[in-house]
């Protein structure tokens, strides 16, 4: 898994399980992850 995919996975886990994100309990119950643009490998460094 590349760095960006890992970052996105962690962010989705946080939004879906933590009670600190700016979403309501109802939104959290049906949260399936954020919508992301497809990674552009030519723009990634390192």
N, C-alpha and C positions, 0 to 999 in steps of 0.2 A: 504494500500500500504506500503510495507516495505521501509526502508531507501534507499536501493540501487535502487529500482524501481523509487522512487521519484527523486533521483539524476539523473538517466538516463533520465527521462522525462524532467527535467529541462535542461539538456545538449542538448537534441534533440531540445527543444524549442529555446534555444539560437542559435544553429547552423542554425535552419530553419528560424529565423526571424531577428536576430541581424546582423548588417552590419560589425561587427568586426571580425567574425570568418574567418579562412583562406580558405574560399571557394568562388568561383566566383558567380556572380548573376545568371548565368545559372544553376550552380550546386544547388544553394539555391532554385530556382524555382521547381526543381524536387526532392528535398531532402525529404526523407521519414523516416529519423531517422537512427542512427548508428546501425551497427550490433553488438550485444552483445552476450557473452557466457551466457548460462543458469546459473542462480544463484545456488550455492551449499550451501544449508542451513547449512550443517555441518561446513562450513568455516565462517559463519557469527557470529559476536559477538554482543551482546546487542541489 
